[in-house]
């Protein structure tokens, strides 16, 4: 895959996408809320820790989050993208489902679009991606009613006859839409949407059976970092744990290692040093085993 003039062999090793949230209500408590000094520090930090890409988002996508306007989202992300371009030549992803935000972000220096609704929220996003030729992440998502508990915001009533088969079928539908708009299949990355429109139990099953999505033949991005599914798994024997508990970093590492073993080509993480360590060690083990 060609990103920012570089060829990325996404099957050669696991790539690490660093998250930079410019929000006031990030589910993981890492929103930088427009503090550009902190943003600069964060950019330098993730670069030093070995990130391969940077993902910039200006609207929280946690369950139950309040949407923000296009203008507010642009005011949040554009200065950050411009600062990223000043600080590093790493590829920048714009995490948005709004085509006007994506267009301005690409003009400001972003290199790929990470659309959590796979063109379903804004069909014009597909036309924009086709027009610019940029890579795109197509993520599985579904509308559902959010709930709050001690493990954080999540979904607890979502009906799937078979969650993995449904995700596979609906990702195929998104891919066909993208290809029908003229988007080259070599520019498509798929994301199973851990934490999006799925219960904690369904997320765990999706993580366990992630390898079934590799049959689609597209690079696979896994975004399990600090998600409530991690806290849910950890809280099964300790009901007092919170999604904000620092130990969710360890749980995230476990989920990412399992994901890499199941075929994830890229992991999207808040904690970059730990994500890089998981990627390097898991890749090394797989190389020894000949996987």
C-alpha positions as CSV (number, residue, x, y, z in Angstrom):
1,X,0.0,0.0,0.0
2,X,1.3,3.4,-1.0
3,X,0.9,6.0,1.8
4,X,2.6,9.4,1.6
5,X,4.9,8.2,-1.1
6,X,6.1,5.2,0.9
7,X,5.3,1.6,0.2
8,X,4.0,-0.1,3.2
9,X,4.2,-3.9,3.2
10,X,1.4,-4.5,5.7
11,X,2.0,-8.2,5.8
12,X,5.7,-8.0,6.6
13,X,5.3,-6.9,10.2
14,X,2.6,-5.4,12.5
15,X,2.4,-1.6,12.1
16,X,1.4,0.6,15.1
17,X,-1.0,3.5,14.7
18,X,-0.8,6.1,17.5
19,X,-3.9,7.8,18.6
20,X,-4.1,11.6,19.1
21,X,-7.5,12.6,20.4
22,X,-8.3,16.3,20.3
23,X,-11.6,16.0,22.2
24,X,-13.0,17.0,25.6
25,X,-14.8,13.7,26.2
26,X,-12.5,10.8,25.1
27,X,-13.6,7.5,26.7
28,X,-10.1,6.8,27.7
29,X,-9.4,10.1,29.3
30,X,-6.6,11.0,26.9
31,X,-8.4,13.9,25.1
32,X,-6.1,16.9,24.6
33,X,-8.9,19.4,24.1
34,X,-6.9,21.7,21.8
35,X,-3.9,22.2,24.0
36,X,-1.3,22.6,21.3
37,X,1.7,22.4,23.7
38,X,0.4,19.0,24.9
39,X,-0.3,18.0,21.3
40,X,3.3,18.8,20.3
41,X,4.6,16.8,23.2
42,X,2.3,13.9,22.3
43,X,3.4,13.9,18.7
44,X,7.1,13.9,19.6
45,X,6.4,11.2,22.3
46,X,4.7,8.7,19.9
47,X,7.3,9.3,17.2
48,X,10.1,8.6,19.7
49,X,8.3,5.5,20.9
50,X,8.2,4.0,17.4
51,X,4.8,4.7,15.9
52,X,4.4,3.9,12.2
53,X,1.3,6.2,11.7
54,X,-0.6,8.8,13.6
55,X,-4.4,8.9,13.8
56,X,-6.0,12.3,14.6
57,X,-9.6,12.5,15.8
58,X,-11.7,15.5,16.9
59,X,-14.9,13.8,17.9
60,X,-15.4,11.1,20.5
61,X,-16.9,7.9,19.2
62,X,-17.4,6.4,22.6
63,X,-20.9,4.9,23.1
64,X,-23.4,7.7,23.8
65,X,-21.0,10.5,22.8
66,X,-22.6,13.8,21.6
67,X,-21.7,14.5,18.0
68,X,-19.9,17.7,17.1
69,X,-20.4,20.0,14.2
70,X,-18.2,20.1,11.1
71,X,-16.8,23.5,12.0
72,X,-16.0,22.4,15.6
73,X,-14.3,19.2,14.4
74,X,-12.3,21.2,11.8
75,X,-11.2,23.7,14.5
76,X,-9.9,20.8,16.6
77,X,-8.1,18.7,14.0
78,X,-6.6,21.1,11.4
79,X,-4.1,22.7,13.8
80,X,-3.0,19.2,15.0
81,X,-2.6,17.9,11.5
82,X,-0.5,20.9,10.5
83,X,1.6,20.5,13.6
84,X,2.1,16.8,12.9
85,X,3.3,17.7,9.4
86,X,5.8,20.1,10.9
87,X,7.1,17.5,13.4
88,X,7.2,14.3,11.4
89,X,6.8,12.8,8.0
90,X,4.9,9.8,9.3
91,X,1.6,9.2,7.6
92,X,-1.4,10.9,9.2
93,X,-4.8,9.4,9.4
94,X,-7.9,11.6,9.9
95,X,-10.5,9.8,12.1
96,X,-13.8,11.1,10.8
97,X,-17.0,10.1,9.1
98,X,-17.7,13.5,7.7
99,X,-16.4,14.2,4.1
100,X,-15.9,18.0,4.6
101,X,-13.7,17.3,7.6
102,X,-11.8,14.6,5.6
103,X,-11.3,16.9,2.6
104,X,-9.9,19.8,4.7
105,X,-7.7,17.4,6.7
106,X,-6.3,15.9,3.5
107,X,-5.6,19.3,2.2
108,X,-3.8,20.2,5.5
109,X,-1.5,17.2,5.2
110,X,-3.4,14.0,6.2
111,X,-2.7,11.0,4.1
112,X,-5.6,8.5,4.8
113,X,-9.2,8.5,6.0
114,X,-10.4,6.4,8.9
115,X,-14.2,6.2,8.5
116,X,-15.9,4.5,11.4
117,X,-19.1,4.3,9.4
118,X,-17.6,3.0,6.1
119,X,-19.4,5.7,3.9
120,X,-22.8,4.8,5.5
121,X,-23.1,8.1,7.4
122,X,-21.8,10.3,4.6
123,X,-21.9,8.8,1.1
124,X,-19.8,11.7,-0.2
125,X,-16.9,10.3,1.7
126,X,-16.5,7.5,-0.8
127,X,-16.4,10.0,-3.7
128,X,-13.8,12.0,-1.9
129,X,-11.6,8.9,-1.3
130,X,-12.0,7.9,-4.9
131,X,-11.1,11.4,-6.1
132,X,-8.0,11.8,-4.0
133,X,-6.8,8.2,-4.3
134,X,-6.0,8.1,-0.6
135,X,-6.1,4.9,1.5
136,X,-9.2,4.3,3.6
137,X,-10.1,2.3,6.6
138,X,-13.6,0.8,6.3
139,X,-14.9,-0.2,9.8
140,X,-17.8,-2.2,10.8
141,X,-20.4,-0.4,12.8
142,X,-24.0,-0.6,13.9
143,X,-26.5,1.8,15.6
144,X,-27.3,0.6,19.1
145,X,-28.4,2.0,22.4
146,X,-25.5,2.8,24.8
147,X,-25.4,2.1,28.5
148,X,-23.1,3.2,31.3
149,X,-21.7,0.9,34.0
150,X,-18.6,0.4,36.2
151,X,-16.7,-0.8,33.1
152,X,-17.5,2.4,31.1
153,X,-19.9,3.2,28.2
154,X,-20.7,0.1,26.1
155,X,-23.6,-1.7,24.3
156,X,-25.4,-4.5,26.1
157,X,-28.4,-5.2,23.8
158,X,-27.3,-5.8,20.2
159,X,-28.7,-8.7,18.2
160,X,-26.5,-10.7,15.9
161,X,-27.3,-14.3,14.8
162,X,-23.5,-14.8,14.4
163,X,-21.5,-11.6,15.0
164,X,-18.4,-12.7,13.1
165,X,-20.3,-13.8,10.1
166,X,-22.4,-10.6,10.1
167,X,-19.3,-8.5,10.4
168,X,-17.7,-10.4,7.5
169,X,-20.8,-10.0,5.2
170,X,-21.3,-6.3,6.1
171,X,-17.6,-5.5,5.5
172,X,-17.9,-7.2,2.1
173,X,-20.8,-4.9,1.4
174,X,-18.7,-1.9,2.3
175,X,-15.8,-3.1,0.2
176,X,-18.1,-3.5,-2.8
177,X,-19.5,0.0,-2.4
178,X,-16.0,1.4,-2.2
179,X,-14.9,-0.5,-5.3
180,X,-18.1,0.6,-7.1
181,X,-17.0,4.2,-6.5
182,X,-13.7,3.6,-8.2
183,X,-11.6,3.0,-5.1
184,X,-8.6,0.7,-5.8
185,X,-8.8,-2.4,-3.7
186,X,-5.1,-1.9,-2.9
187,X,-6.0,1.2,-0.9
188,X,-8.6,-0.5,1.4
189,X,-8.0,-1.5,5.0
190,X,-10.7,-3.2,7.0
191,X,-11.5,-2.9,10.7
192,X,-13.9,-5.2,12.5
193,X,-15.1,-2.4,14.8
194,X,-14.3,-3.7,18.3
195,X,-16.5,-1.7,20.7
196,X,-18.8,-0.3,18.0
197,X,-22.3,-1.6,18.0
198,X,-21.4,-4.8,19.8
199,X,-21.8,-6.1,23.4
200,X,-18.7,-6.9,25.4
201,X,-19.4,-10.6,24.8
202,X,-19.7,-10.1,21.1
203,X,-16.5,-8.2,21.0
204,X,-14.7,-11.0,22.8
205,X,-16.0,-13.5,20.2
206,X,-14.9,-11.3,17.4
207,X,-11.4,-11.0,18.9
208,X,-11.3,-14.8,19.3
209,X,-12.4,-15.5,15.7
210,X,-10.6,-12.5,14.1
211,X,-8.7,-14.9,11.7
212,X,-12.0,-15.6,9.9
213,X,-11.9,-12.0,8.5
214,X,-8.5,-12.6,6.9
215,X,-10.2,-14.6,4.2
216,X,-11.4,-11.3,2.8
217,X,-7.9,-10.6,1.6
218,X,-7.5,-7.0,2.9
219,X,-5.1,-5.6,5.5
220,X,-6.7,-5.7,8.9
221,X,-6.7,-2.9,11.5
222,X,-7.5,-3.8,15.1
223,X,-8.6,-1.1,17.5
224,X,-9.0,-2.7,20.9
225,X,-7.0,-0.2,22.9
226,X,-8.5,0.7,26.3
227,X,-11.9,-0.4,25.1
228,X,-14.6,-1.5,27.6
229,X,-14.3,-5.0,26.3
230,X,-10.9,-5.1,28.0
231,X,-12.3,-3.9,31.3
232,X,-15.2,-6.3,31.0
233,X,-12.9,-9.2,30.6
234,X,-10.8,-8.1,33.5
235,X,-13.8,-7.3,35.7
236,X,-15.2,-10.9,35.3
237,X,-13.5,-11.7,38.6
238,X,-13.3,-8.2,40.0
239,X,-16.5,-6.1,39.7
240,X,-14.7,-3.0,41.1
241,X,-12.4,-2.4,38.1
242,X,-13.0,0.7,35.9
243,X,-12.2,1.4,32.3
244,X,-9.9,4.1,33.6
245,X,-7.9,1.6,35.6
246,X,-4.3,1.8,34.5
247,X,-4.2,-2.0,34.4
248,X,-6.4,-1.9,31.2
249,X,-3.1,-1.2,29.4
250,X,-2.0,-4.8,30.2
251,X,-5.4,-6.1,29.1
252,X,-5.0,-4.1,25.8
253,X,-1.6,-5.7,25.3
254,X,-3.2,-9.2,25.6
255,X,-6.0,-8.3,23.2
256,X,-3.5,-6.9,20.7
257,X,-1.2,-9.9,20.9
258,X,-4.2,-12.2,20.3
259,X,-5.2,-10.0,17.4
260,X,-1.8,-10.1,15.8
261,X,-1.6,-13.9,16.1
262,X,-5.0,-14.0,14.4
263,X,-3.8,-11.8,11.4
264,X,-4.1,-8.2,12.4
265,X,-1.7,-6.2,10.2
266,X,-2.0,-2.9,12.2
267,X,-3.0,-2.0,15.8
268,X,-4.4,1.3,16.8
269,X,-3.2,2.2,20.3
270,X,-3.2,4.9,23.0
271,X,0.0,3.5,24.7
272,X,2.5,3.4,21.9
273,X,5.6,2.0,23.7
274,X,3.5,-1.0,24.9
275,X,1.9,-1.4,21.5
276,X,5.3,-1.5,19.8
277,X,6.6,-4.0,22.3
278,X,3.6,-6.3,21.8
279,X,4.0,-6.0,18.0
280,X,7.7,-6.7,17.9
281,X,7.6,-9.6,20.3
282,X,4.5,-11.2,18.7
283,X,5.9,-10.8,15.2
284,X,9.2,-12.4,16.4
285,X,7.4,-15.4,17.8
286,X,5.4,-15.8,14.7
287,X,8.5,-15.6,12.5
288,X,10.2,-18.3,14.5
289,X,7.1,-20.5,14.2
290,X,6.9,-19.8,10.5
291,X,3.4,-18.4,10.7
